[in-house]
């Protein structure tokens, strides 16, 4: 009857799921300031279907400060998807997003509605991702190779329309006017004119009034939209090679330039190192002008005159045919010229390098390679030449990457920001209580022997199951974030003295206890395969949980953000300054439903880089389960000392260098090389349980344990008294008490104090559960033991209870009576599921 009632309550809780809008970042913050003069932002323009921001940053060895993407305009549904994908990747590194809008309809057909729809997308993306945008509308508009080229009236009108909407909608986007370098203007058919016979807007373009469009005409002025709508100016300055000239580059006002194979051209001398000062000559408007110069330099005329920051898009062409100059010489020679000029052109505040491999008309449609990180040699040279101050690399806005999101979730195990000051007091209190319990255990063992645990040789030690049940209950209560007496005790007392590390240690002990008996029964190889199959099952279940949570969040009446996002509580590395910041733990999950899904999103799923924050330790258990047969091979042969020595070496190394072996979500919260120490010690304790037990109950063992427990407790109590009442802390240094929490007891790290607490808890738990077993078993054993025996099952299913509680309409998480009711219902329902063995054949235990 009781079980049926509890199941009915479960159905009621599930039925109360309701929709709530996801949290979003604030949009009233100030835009980022410009980089320092002479040190511009730097980043690539990638082929986003083949490359990613993460891969580029890995190749370069640094995070760029900007990324560039070309987007069709007006935006269709696919274009919106591509824009979002691009901005999401830029946001993972806090980079500026340079969005180059490329019209796909005639300029005259672009409308205010198109501009408004685009700016709505920018506003929403900024709110979600905090990204700053540079919007390059129809770049290289003075060229002839794009459909929007050389149409000054229509271009200026369209630019101003977009600019007006952008400026009215958000301060987090700036408009960039970006023609191409003017040498060779008006770029006839030899330059790739898409339609050399079309009529041009002749009146505006024939600036010297000679009846022709030729290199004597102004390549920039007719396209200038106006100081009031331009925030940045830009210029495309590629290095193709020395220009050997073109015949009949002029265009008649009636469109009578030669076309196709009638055009005679020498073109560029490709695959050659740039001549000295070729980049500066471009900035000074002297490079490749047949008549000695192109008038007032673009930089002086537009950047300096109007005090506008300038964005340069550049790159150096190399053809992988083995016939030209060496690739490194061409590319490094060019970027050195670009970087060297920064100090003399302080308004150059952004450099976008073309990081693509693509066919080029100037190379007879051969595939050329512009990439500056194509090889390790190139990438290392570029990183070295960028230096520490020649460009401004690194985050410009908030870094919303998976690692930052994962690291923030550790705050879920921290006390509230206003309670951290009392944390050390709770630690001292708990240690003192454990010392008292240890004393009581000794008294009970001497005077009430009938209470003693009766089955010392039982291979399934119920003391461990009861202890694991207590720990897993603390996990569930902590993650179901409501106020109740349960959470008060769990967050303050239990969390102060132990936590996830005890869960890992006990898992190791249990596996150590059962492994060798299984070997004796099945053989070593079959046992290893069995354990690897168990790890595979854990991994597949983890993937299912990760995806199921995401899919549930797509339902209109389910708000999964309670576990798919994490809100900064101000207790993390960045302190209270980022309180309220929302981290998306499924940033790239929507990309899994693209066709085909990009590899970076698939990889993040397969490596468990995404997932609900209450589930992130699952990846650690998967990896430890995979390592189990290897570790046990050594322990079985008596090499436990080697396993522990290597374990400690890795622990110390990681405490110094903070190495992440895997990109998985758990690594940012439970780094493998650190947390393995609890598991390896658990394995050794499990295998040598009888020997360890005999040592502990010997006369020397009892004395040693008593000295450790009471000396440890006495030292902490003495420091607390000295701190609280102003006594001298001698023989401890002054200020020791205040130093201890940050350096020894922070609960999200395995610091020395937390490791000491592991030892203390194991000793006291063994003593208490051995000498006082019967009353404890009678009071809580019926509830805790089944949960402890299926602790992994409980951990997996609790994810969905956290989700369900997060969707209870009108729930007041600060209400004690509501929180107590919720916690009681959740714990009871999980207990019923365990007793009924619900989905035991599917979910690991």
C-alpha positions in Angstrom: 0.0 0.0 0.0 2.8 2.4 1.0 4.7 1.6 -2.3 1.6 2.2 -4.4 1.0 5.5 -2.7 4.5 6.6 -3.3 4.3 5.6 -7.0 1.1 7.7 -7.3 3.0 10.7 -5.9 5.7 10.0 -8.6 3.1 10.2 -11.3 1.7 13.4 -9.8 5.2 15.0 -9.7 5.8 14.0 -13.4 2.4 15.3 -14.3 3.3 18.7 -12.9 5.9 19.4 -15.5 5.4 22.8 -17.1 7.2 25.1 -19.5 9.3 28.1 -18.3 11.4 30.3 -20.6 15.2 29.7 -20.5 17.4 32.1 -18.8 19.4 34.6 -20.8 22.3 37.0 -20.3 21.8 40.6 -19.6 22.0 43.0 -22.6 22.5 46.3 -20.9 26.2 46.0 -20.5 28.7 48.3 -22.2 30.4 47.1 -25.4 34.1 46.2 -25.1 36.7 48.9 -25.6 39.0 49.0 -28.6 42.3 47.3 -28.4 45.3 49.4 -27.6 46.8 51.4 -30.5 49.4 49.4 -32.3 48.1 46.1 -31.0 45.0 45.2 -33.0 42.6 42.3 -32.6 43.7 39.3 -34.7 42.0 36.3 -36.0 41.1 34.1 -39.0 38.4 33.8 -41.6 37.9 30.1 -41.7 36.2 27.6 -44.0 33.6 26.9 -41.3 32.3 23.7 -43.0 35.7 22.1 -42.6 37.3 23.9 -39.7 36.4 25.2 -36.3 37.3 27.8 -33.8 38.6 25.2 -31.3 40.8 23.5 -34.0 42.3 26.8 -35.1 43.1 27.8 -31.5 44.7 24.5 -30.9 46.8 24.9 -34.0 47.9 28.4 -33.2 48.4 27.7 -29.5 46.4 30.8 -28.5 42.8 32.1 -28.7 42.2 34.7 -31.4 40.4 37.9 -30.5 38.2 37.8 -33.6 36.7 35.4 -36.2 35.2 36.2 -39.6 32.4 34.6 -41.4 30.5 35.4 -44.7 26.7 35.2 -44.4 24.1 35.5 -47.2 21.8 38.5 -46.9 18.8 38.7 -46.5 19.1 35.8 -44.1 17.2 32.6 -44.8 16.6 29.9 -42.3 19.8 28.1 -43.2 21.7 31.4 -43.0 20.4 32.0 -39.5 21.6 28.6 -38.5 25.0 29.2 -40.0 25.2 32.6 -38.3 24.3 31.1 -35.0 26.8 28.3 -35.4 29.5 30.8 -36.2 28.7 33.1 -33.2 28.5 30.1 -30.8 32.0 29.1 -31.8 33.3 32.6 -31.5 31.7 32.9 -28.1 33.6 29.8 -26.8 36.7 32.0 -27.0 35.2 35.4 -26.2 36.1 36.5 -29.7 34.6 39.4 -31.7 32.4 38.1 -34.5 33.1 39.8 -37.8 30.0 39.1 -40.0 30.4 39.9 -43.7 26.9 40.3 -45.2 26.9 39.2 -48.8 23.7 40.3 -50.7 22.1 37.5 -52.7 19.5 39.7 -54.3 19.9 43.1 -56.2 20.8 45.9 -53.8 17.6 47.7 -54.7 15.5 44.8 -53.5 16.9 44.9 -49.9 14.4 46.3 -47.4 14.2 47.7 -43.9 12.5 44.4 -42.9 15.5 42.5 -44.0 17.8 44.7 -41.9 15.4 44.5 -38.9 15.3 40.7 -39.1 19.1 40.6 -39.2 19.5 43.0 -36.2 17.0 41.0 -34.2 19.2 38.0 -34.7 22.3 40.0 -33.5 20.4 41.2 -30.4 19.3 37.7 -29.5 22.8 36.3 -30.0 24.3 39.0 -27.9 21.8 38.3 -25.1 22.6 34.6 -25.1 26.3 34.7 -25.8 27.6 38.2 -24.9 29.2 38.5 -28.4 30.3 41.8 -29.9 29.9 42.1 -33.7 31.6 43.9 -36.5 29.2 44.0 -39.4 30.8 44.3 -42.9 28.0 45.0 -45.3 28.7 43.9 -48.9 32.5 44.2 -48.7 34.7 44.9 -51.7 31.8 46.9 -53.2 34.2 48.8 -55.4 35.2 45.6 -57.2 33.5 43.8 -60.1 33.6 40.2 -59.0 30.5 40.4 -56.8 26.9 41.1 -57.9 26.7 44.1 -55.6 29.9 45.7 -57.1 30.2 49.2 -58.5 26.7 50.4 -57.8 27.4 53.4 -55.6 23.9 54.8 -55.2 22.2 51.5 -54.4 25.1 50.4 -52.2 25.1 53.6 -50.1 21.4 53.4 -49.6 21.5 49.7 -48.6 24.4 50.2 -46.3 22.6 53.1 -44.5 19.5 51.0 -44.1 21.3 48.2 -42.4 23.4 50.7 -40.3 20.3 52.5 -39.1 18.7 49.3 -37.9 21.9 48.1 -36.2 22.5 51.4 -34.4 19.0 51.6 -33.3 18.9 48.0 -32.0 22.1 47.4 -30.1 25.4 49.1 -29.0 27.1 45.7 -29.3 27.5 45.8 -33.1 29.5 48.2 -35.2 29.2 48.9 -39.0 32.3 48.3 -41.1 32.7 49.9 -44.5 35.3 47.8 -46.3 36.3 48.3 -49.9 39.1 46.4 -51.6 42.5 48.1 -52.2 42.2 50.5 -55.1 45.2 49.5 -57.4 43.8 48.0 -60.6 40.5 49.9 -60.3 38.0 49.7 -62.0 38.9 46.0 -62.2 37.7 45.0 -65.7 37.1 41.5 -66.9 40.7 40.6 -66.2 40.0 40.9 -62.5 37.0 38.6 -62.7 34.2 41.0 -63.5 31.0 39.0 -63.1 29.1 41.1 -65.7 31.4 43.4 -67.7 28.6 44.4 -70.1 26.2 45.7 -67.5 25.5 49.4 -67.3 27.2 51.0 -64.3 26.1 54.1 -62.3 28.4 56.2 -64.5 27.9 59.6 -63.1 29.2 58.7 -59.6 32.0 56.5 -60.8 33.6 58.8 -63.5 35.1 61.1 -61.0 37.7 62.6 -63.4 35.0 63.3 -66.0 36.9 61.8 -68.9 34.0 59.6 -70.1 35.6 56.3 -69.0 36.1 54.3 -65.9 39.8 54.0 -65.5 42.5 54.0 -62.9 42.3 57.8 -62.8 38.9 57.5 -61.1 38.4 57.5 -57.4 38.2 53.8 -56.2 36.7 54.7 -52.8 34.8 58.0 -52.6 31.7 57.1 -54.6 30.9 54.2 -52.2 31.4 56.1 -48.9 28.1 55.9 -47.0 28.9 58.7 -44.6 30.6 59.4 -41.3 27.3 59.2 -39.4 26.7 55.5 -40.3 30.2 54.1 -40.5 31.8 53.0 -37.2 34.8 51.2 -38.6 36.5 51.4 -42.0 38.1 48.3 -43.6 40.3 47.4 -46.5 41.0 44.1 -48.2 44.8 43.8 -48.8 45.7 40.3 -50.1 49.1 39.4 -51.4 48.7 37.5 -54.6 52.2 38.4 -55.9 53.6 41.3 -58.1 51.0 42.5 -60.6 52.4 42.4 -64.1 49.6 44.5 -65.5 46.5 44.1 -67.5 45.6 45.4 -71.0 42.2 47.2 -71.4 41.4 47.2 -67.8 39.2 50.3 -68.4 35.4 50.1 -68.6 33.5 52.3 -70.9 30.5 54.1 -69.4 28.3 52.0 -71.8 30.0 48.8 -70.6 32.3 48.3 -73.6 35.2 46.6 -71.8 36.5 43.4 -73.3 35.1 40.2 -71.9 36.1 36.6 -71.6 39.0 35.4 -73.7 39.2 38.8 -75.6 40.7 40.3 -72.5 44.5 40.3 -72.6 46.3 40.1 -69.2 49.6 39.3 -67.7 48.0 39.1 -64.2 49.9 38.4 -61.0 53.2 36.7 -60.6 52.0 34.1 -58.2 53.8 32.1 -55.5 56.4 34.8 -54.8 57.6 36.4 -51.7 56.3 40.0 -51.3 58.7 42.8 -52.2 60.0 44.8 -49.3 57.4 47.3 -47.9 54.7 46.0 -50.2 52.2 46.2 -47.4 53.2 49.7 -46.4 53.0 50.7 -50.0 49.4 49.6 -50.1 48.6 51.6 -47.0 50.3 54.6 -48.6 48.3 54.0 -51.8 51.5 53.5 -53.9 51.6 49.7 -54.7 50.8 48.7 -58.3 49.5 52.1 -59.4 50.7 52.6 -62.9 50.8 56.3 -62.7 52.9 56.7 -59.6 50.2 56.7 -56.9 46.5 56.5 -56.1 46.0 59.9 -54.4 45.4 60.3 -50.7 46.0 57.0 -48.9 42.9 55.2 -47.7 44.2 55.1 -44.2 44.7 58.9 -44.0 41.6 59.7 -46.0 39.0 57.7 -44.1 40.6 56.2 -40.9 42.6 59.3 -39.8 40.2 62.0 -41.1 37.1 60.5 -39.5 39.0 59.0 -36.5 37.7 55.5 -37.3 39.2 52.2 -36.3 40.3 50.2 -39.3 39.9 46.5 -40.0 42.3 44.9 -42.5 41.5 41.6 -44.2 44.6 40.1 -45.6 46.5 36.9 -46.4 49.3 35.6 -48.6 48.7 33.2 -51.5 50.7 30.0 -51.9 50.1 27.3 -54.5 51.0 23.8 -53.4 52.7 22.8 -56.6 56.4 23.0 -55.6 57.2 25.5 -58.3 57.1 28.9 -56.4 58.9 30.3 -53.4 58.8 28.3 -50.1 55.4 28.5 -48.3 56.9 29.7 -45.0 58.9 32.5 -46.8 55.8 33.7 -48.6 53.4 33.7 -45.7 55.8 34.7 -42.9 57.3 37.4 -45.0 53.8 38.9 -45.5 52.5 38.6 -42.0 55.8 40.2 -40.7 55.1 43.2 -42.9 51.6 43.4 -41.6 52.6 43.1 -38.0 55.6 45.4 -38.3 53.4 48.2 -39.6 51.0 48.2 -36.7 53.0 50.7 -34.6 53.0 53.3 -37.4 49.3 52.9 -38.2 47.6 53.0 -34.7 44.1 53.1 -36.1 44.5 49.6 -37.5 42.6 47.9 -34.7 41.7 44.6 -36.3 43.4 42.1 -38.7 41.5 39.2 -40.2 43.7 36.6 -41.9 42.2 34.5 -44.7 42.6 31.0 -43.3 41.2 29.1 -46.3 42.1 26.7 -49.1 40.0 27.5 -52.2 40.2 28.1 -56.0 41.2 31.6 -57.1 40.4 33.2 -60.4 43.7 35.0 -60.3 45.4 31.6 -60.3 43.3 30.3 -63.2 40.9 28.6 -60.8 43.6 26.5 -59.3 43.3 25.6 -55.6 45.5 27.9 -53.5 46.3 27.8 -49.8 46.0 31.0 -47.7 46.3 29.3 -44.4 48.9 30.5 -41.9 48.4 27.5 -39.6 48.4 24.8 -42.3 51.4 23.1 -40.8 52.9 23.0 -37.3 56.0 24.9 -38.6 53.8 27.7 -40.0 51.6 27.8 -36.8 54.6 27.9 -34.5 56.2 30.7 -36.5 53.0 32.7 -36.6 52.5 32.3 -32.8 56.0 33.4 -32.1 55.8 36.4 -34.5 52.5 37.6 -33.0 54.4 38.1 -29.8 52.9 39.4 -26.6 52.1 42.9 -27.7 52.1 43.1 -31.5 48.5 42.0 -31.5 45.7 41.7 -28.9 44.8 38.0 -28.7 42.7 36.3 -26.2 39.1 37.0 -25.0 37.4 40.3 -25.7 34.0 39.3 -24.2 32.9 36.7 -21.8 34.3 33.2 -22.6 31.3 31.0 -22.9 33.1 27.7 -23.7 32.2 24.3 -22.5 35.2 24.2 -20.1 34.2 27.5 -18.4 30.6 26.2 -18.1 31.8 22.9 -16.7 34.2 24.5 -14.2 31.4 26.7 -12.9 29.2 23.7 -12.1 31.6 22.8 -9.2 29.8 25.6 -7.4 26.9 23.3 -7.0 28.9 21.6 -4.2 29.9 24.9 -2.6 28.0 26.7 0.2 26.3 30.0 -0.6 28.6 33.0 -1.0 27.5 34.5 2.3 28.1 31.2 4.1 31.7 30.5 3.0 33.1 32.4 6.0 31.4 29.8 8.3 32.7 26.9 6.3 35.8 26.3 8.4 33.7 26.3 11.5 31.5 23.5 10.1 34.6 21.5 9.2 35.9 21.8 12.8 32.5 21.0 14.2 32.2 17.8 12.0 35.7 16.7 12.9 35.0 17.1 16.6 31.7 15.2 16.2 33.5 12.4 14.5 36.1 12.2 17.3 33.2 11.9 19.8 31.6 9.2 17.7 34.9 7.3 17.6 35.1 7.5 21.3 31.5 6.3 21.7 32.3 3.4 19.3 35.1 2.3 21.5 32.8 2.4 24.6 30.1 0.5 22.8 32.5 -2.1 21.6 33.7 -2.8 25.1 30.4 -2.6 27.0 27.7 -3.5 24.5 29.2 -6.3 22.3 25.8 -7.5 21.2 25.6 -4.4 18.9 28.6 -5.6 16.9 28.4 -6.3 13.2 27.8 -10.0 13.0 29.2 -10.9 9.5 32.8 -9.9 9.3 33.6 -12.5 6.6 30.5 -11.7 4.5 31.8 -11.0 0.9 29.0 -8.4 0.5 29.7 -6.1 3.4 26.5 -4.4 4.4 28.4 -1.7 6.2 29.7 -0.5 2.9 26.2 -0.5 1.4 24.8 1.4 4.3 27.7 4.0 4.1 27.3 4.3 0.3 23.5 4.8 0.8 24.3 7.7 3.2 26.6 9.3 0.6 24.3 8.8 -2.4 21.4 10.3 -0.4 23.6 13.4 0.2 24.2 13.6 -3.5 20.5 13.5 -4.4 19.6 16.0 -1.7 22.4 18.4 -2.8 21.3 18.3 -6.4 17.6 18.7 -5.7 18.1 22.3 -4.8 15.3 23.2 -2.4 15.5 24.3 1.3 14.8 21.7 3.9 16.4 20.2 7.0 17.9 17.6 4.8 19.7 20.1 2.6 20.8 22.2 5.7 22.6 19.2 7.1 23.9 17.9 3.8 25.2 21.2 2.5 26.8 22.4 5.8 27.8 19.3 7.7 28.1 16.4 5.2 29.5 18.6 2.5 32.0 20.2 4.8 33.6 16.9 5.8 33.2 14.7 2.6 31.5 14.5 -0.7 32.1 13.1 -4.2 35.6 11.9 -3.2 34.0 9.4 -0.7 31.7 8.2 -3.4 34.7 7.5 -5.6 36.7 5.8 -2.8 33.8 3.5 -1.8 33.3 2.5 -5.5 36.9 1.5 -5.6 36.6 -0.5 -2.3 33.6 -2.4 -3.6 35.2 -3.2 -6.9 38.4 -4.2 -5.2 36.5 -6.6 -3.0 34.6 -8.3 -5.8 37.3 -8.4 -8.5 39.6 -11.2 -7.3 36.8 -13.5 -6.3 35.4 -13.0 -9.8 38.8 -13.8 -11.3 38.9 -17.1 -9.3 35.5 -17.9 -10.7 35.8 -16.8 -14.3 39.5 -16.4 -15.0 41.4 -13.2 -15.3 40.8 -12.4 -19.0 37.0 -13.2 -18.8 36.8 -11.0 -15.8 38.6 -8.1 -17.5 36.2 -8.4 -20.5 33.3 -8.5 -18.2 34.4 -5.3 -16.5 35.0 -3.6 -19.9 31.5 -4.6 -20.9 30.3 -3.0 -17.7 32.2 0.2 -18.6 30.7 0.1 -22.1 27.2 -0.2 -20.6 28.0 2.8 -18.3 29.1 4.8 -21.3 26.1 4.0 -23.4 23.8 4.8 -20.6 25.6 8.1 -20.1 25.1 9.0 -23.8 21.4 8.1 -23.5 21.0 10.3 -20.4 22.8 13.2 -22.0 20.6 13.1 -25.1 17.4 12.2 -23.3 17.7 15.3 -21.1 18.3 17.5 -24.2 15.4 16.0 -26.1 13.1 16.4 -23.1 14.1 20.1 -23.0 12.8 20.5 -26.5 9.2 19.6 -25.4 7.1 22.8 -25.1 6.0 22.0 -21.6 9.4 21.0 -20.2 12.1 23.5 -19.0 15.4 21.5 -18.9 17.5 24.6 -18.2 17.6 23.7 -14.5 20.2 21.0 -15.4 21.3 21.9 -19.0 22.4 25.4 -17.9 24.2 26.6 -14.8 23.9 30.0 -13.2 27.0 31.3 -11.6 26.6 31.7 -7.8 29.6 34.0 -7.4 31.6 31.3 -5.4 33.8 30.2 -8.3 37.2 31.3 -9.5 35.9 34.7 -10.8 34.1 35.6 -7.6 31.0 37.7 -7.2 31.7 39.7 -10.4 30.1 37.0 -12.5 27.2 36.2 -10.2 24.1 35.4 -12.3 26.1 34.5 -15.5 24.3 31.7 -17.3 26.4 28.9 -18.8 25.0 26.6 -21.5 26.2 23.1 -21.0 24.7 22.0 -24.3 26.1 24.8 -26.4 26.6 22.7 -29.6 23.9 20.1 -29.0 21.6 21.7 -31.6 24.3 21.1 -34.2 23.8 17.3 -33.8 20.6 17.7 -35.7 22.2 19.4 -38.7 22.6 17.4 -41.8 25.3 16.3 -41.8 26.1 17.0 -38.2 29.5 18.8 -37.8 32.2 16.6 -36.4 33.0 18.9 -33.5 29.5 18.5 -32.2 29.5 14.7 -32.6 32.9 14.6 -30.9 31.6 16.6 -28.0 28.8 14.2 -27.5 30.9 11.0 -27.8 33.5 12.4 -25.4 30.8 13.5 -23.0 31.8 17.1 -23.3 28.1 18.1 -22.9 25.5 17.0 -20.4 23.5 18.0 -17.3 25.7 19.4 -14.6 24.3 17.0 -12.0 25.6 14.1 -14.0 29.1 15.3 -14.9 31.0 12.8 -12.6 29.6 9.9 -14.7 32.3 10.4 -17.2 34.9 9.8 -14.5 33.3 6.5 -13.5 33.3 5.4 -17.2 37.1 6.1 -17.5 37.9 4.5 -14.1 35.9 1.4 -15.1 37.9 1.1 -18.3 41.2 1.4 -16.3 40.0 -1.1 -13.7 41.3 -4.4 -15.3 44.7 -2.8 -15.9 45.0 -1.5 -12.3 43.9 -4.9 -11.0 46.5 -6.7 -13.1 49.2 -5.0 -11.1 47.4 -5.3 -7.7 46.8 -9.0 -8.2 50.5 -9.5 -8.6 51.3 -7.8 -5.4 52.3 -4.5 -7.1 49.8 -2.4 -5.1 52.7 -0.3 -4.0 53.6 0.6 -7.6 50.0 1.5 -8.3 49.8 3.8 -5.3 53.2 5.3 -6.1 52.2 6.1 -9.7 48.8 7.4 -8.4 50.5 9.8 -6.0 53.0 10.9 -8.6 50.1 11.8 -11.0 48.2 13.5 -8.2 51.1 15.7 -7.3 52.0 16.4 -10.9 48.4 17.5 -11.7 48.2 19.7 -8.6 51.2 21.6 -10.0 50.5 21.6 -13.8 46.7 21.1 -14.0 46.8 18.6 -16.9 43.5 17.6 -18.5 43.9 14.2 -20.1 40.5 14.3 -21.8 38.2 17.2 -23.1 35.3 15.5 -21.3 33.0 17.5 -19.0 34.1 15.7 -15.9 37.7 16.8 -16.4 36.9 20.4 -15.6 35.3 19.4 -12.3 36.8 16.1 -11.3 40.1 16.0 -13.2 41.1 12.4 -13.8 44.7 12.6 -12.7 43.6 14.1 -9.3 40.5 12.1 -8.6 42.0 8.7 -9.5 43.8 8.8 -6.2 40.6 8.1 -4.3 39.8 5.2 -6.6 43.2 3.5 -6.6 43.3 3.6 -2.8 39.8 2.2 -2.7 40.9 -0.7 -4.9 43.8 -1.5 -2.7 41.7 -1.3 0.5 39.1 -3.5 -1.1 41.6 -6.2 -2.2 43.4 -6.2 1.1 40.3 -5.6 3.3 41.0 -8.4 5.7 44.7 -7.4 6.2 43.8 -3.8 6.7 41.0 -4.7 9.1 43.3 -6.9 11.1 45.8 -4.1 11.3 43.2 -1.6 12.5 41.9 -3.8 15.2 45.3 -4.8 16.5 46.6 -3.0 19.6 49.0 -0.9 17.6 46.3 -0.1 15.1 43.8 1.0 17.7 46.4 3.2 19.3 47.5 4.7 16.0 43.9 5.4 14.9 43.0 7.0 18.2 46.1 9.2 18.1 45.3 10.3 14.6 41.6 11.0 15.3 42.1 12.9 18.5 45.2 14.7 17.5 43.6 15.9 14.3 40.4 16.9 16.0 42.3 18.6 18.8 44.5 20.6 16.5 41.5 22.0 14.5 39.5 22.7 17.7 42.5 24.6 19.1 42.9 26.7 16.0 39.2 27.5 16.0 39.3 28.6 19.7 42.4 30.7 19.0 40.7 32.3 16.0 37.4 32.9 17.7 38.6 34.1 21.1 41.8 35.8 20.1 44.1 33.3 21.8 47.6 32.6 20.5 47.6 29.7 18.1 51.0 28.4 19.2 52.6 26.2 18.1 50.8 26.9 14.9 51.7 30.1 12.9 49.5 33.1 13.3 46.8 33.2 10.7 46.8 29.4 10.2 43.0 29.1 10.7 42.1 31.6 8.0 44.7 30.1 5.6 43.4 26.5 6.0 40.1 26.7 4.1 41.4 28.2 0.9 44.5 26.0 0.8 43.5 22.7 2.4 39.7 22.3 2.6 38.0 23.9 -0.4 35.4 21.3 -1.0 35.6 21.3 -4.8 39.2 20.3 -4.8 41.0 17.3 -3.4 43.3 19.4 -1.2 45.3 17.9 1.7 42.6 18.6 4.3 40.0 16.8 2.2 42.3 13.8 1.9 42.8 13.8 5.7 39.0 13.9 6.0 38.7 10.8 3.8 41.0 8.9 6.1 39.1 10.2 9.2 35.7 9.3 7.8 36.8 5.7 6.8 38.3 5.1 10.3 35.3 6.5 12.2 32.7 4.9 9.9 34.4 1.5 10.3 34.5 1.8 14.1 31.0 3.1 14.4 29.4 0.7 12.0 31.3 -2.3 13.5 30.6 -1.7 17.1 27.1 0.0 16.9 25.7 -1.9 13.9 22.5 -3.3 15.2 20.8 -0.1 16.4 22.0 1.8 13.3 20.8 -1.0 11.0 17.4 -1.1 12.7 16.9 2.7 12.4 18.1 3.5 8.9 19.4 0.2 7.4 16.1 -0.7 5.7 16.3 2.6 3.8 20.0 3.2 3.3 21.3 -0.3 2.4 19.2 -0.8 -0.7 20.1 2.6 -2.0 23.8 2.0 -1.3 23.7 -1.4 -3.0 22.4 0.3 -6.1 24.2 3.6 -5.7 25.1 4.0 -9.4 21.5 3.3 -10.4 20.3 5.9 -7.9 22.8 8.4 -9.3 21.6 7.9 -12.8 17.9 8.1 -12.1 18.2 11.1 -9.8 19.0 13.3 -12.9 15.4 13.0 -14.0 14.1 13.8 -10.5 16.1 17.0 -10.5 14.5 17.8 -13.8 11.1 17.0 -12.6 11.4 19.1 -9.5 12.6 22.0 -11.6 9.3 21.9 -13.5 6.9 21.9 -10.5 4.7 25.0 -11.0 4.9 27.6 -8.3 7.5 25.8 -6.3 9.2 28.1 -3.7 12.7 26.7 -3.4 13.2 28.8 -0.3 10.2 27.4 1.5 11.2 24.9 4.3 7.9 23.0 4.2 7.8 22.8 0.4 11.4 21.7 0.3 11.0 19.1 3.0 8.0 17.7 1.1 9.9 17.6 -2.2 13.0 16.0 -0.7 10.9 13.4 1.2 8.9 12.5 -1.9 12.0 12.2 -4.2 13.9 10.0 -1.7 10.9 7.8 -1.1 10.2 7.4 -4.8 13.8 6.4 -5.6 13.7 3.9 -2.8 10.6 2.3 -4.2 12.2 2.1 -7.7 15.2 0.3 -6.2 13.0 -2.1 -4.2 10.9 -2.8 -7.3 14.1 -3.2 -9.3 12.7 -0.8 -11.9 14.8 -0.9 -15.1 17.6 -2.8 -13.3 18.2 -4.8 -16.5 19.0 -1.6 -18.4 20.6 0.8 -15.9 23.9 -0.1 -14.2 23.9 -0.5 -10.5 
